Amino acid sequence: MRPAWVPRRLGAKRHKVLTALRDGGVALRHHDRLFELAQAHQVAAPLASLAAQRQEEVPERWAERLAAVRAQNLLFEQHLGELAQRLDVLGVPWFATRGAARLFDPLIPDRLCGDVDLYILPEHWPHLERELTATEGFERAVTRGEANRSTRHLIWRPGVTIELDMHLALSPFHAEGGAVYEQLMRRRVRNAAGLWVLAPEDDYGMALIEALIEAPANRLRRLWELEALHGRLKAGERQRMRRRFGLRRWASQLPEFVFRRVQGTVPMQRPEQLMVRYGGLSTLIFASRRPLHQTRSSLGLMLRRFRT
């Protein structure tokens, strides 16, 4: 049985069709049968949105998915400014990434924000947990094996249930804190909604780190966003990003390469397969400019993370 985090296999032919749907090379109404695959790769709503912008006919289930995504995103948008204020009052640095950041800086239209990913320094977590859980509407959500992981979870209910993932490190395979993490906190910027987010170089770097770690189970949506972030930067900016995050020149090509060769194939179908659990770490180490250092830094974390 395929693990829940591994999407359906996307072969070269269908990959090409979904890309053509994004770029307007073919009409959505002629490819309604690809809905479930597009949904699995988190591009159904964006493709419906792009088709509507081109004034094409949008099949019913694509239109329904687009309406549902827009409704949830609107609910989230209405509360993120309040969340930013609540976090700022606590006096600790933080920044938002992924869906929350993309709501106000869309790389592809109508990308679902399913939860809110927030990054904090690990030493600030006890204070933040204590203060927020003492506030009405916030609840601590404890997951199994959490002591050995780099993410903590809160539930916020300002009239709608919003999951807050509090990340204490760049990734599950980086030691908590560190010089790069502290640099990101110093370089963060405010967006129009009041959220602290990353500057373009760091935004791309974080997205690339995430794509490398998730490489065996990436979805097409992530690759499209990564492509858009890459296109925002000049060559010199990309080079600075690689140095800051300790990545090799070819690191940006690895997520797409692994996606085409590995994602959804037979070795990915069983949860106990090492490739599912450790393939992302292997990709990260291969992309690292300091692979031995990265291996030492990650090995203990990796063993603890998947021990239970």
Beta strands, then each sheet from edge to edge (+ up, - down):
strand 1: 94-97
strand 2: 116-120
strand 3: 138-141
strand 4: 151-156
strand 5: 162-167
strand 6: 189-190
strand 7: 196-197
sheet 1: 1+ 2- 5- 4+ 3-
sheet 2: 6+ 7-
end
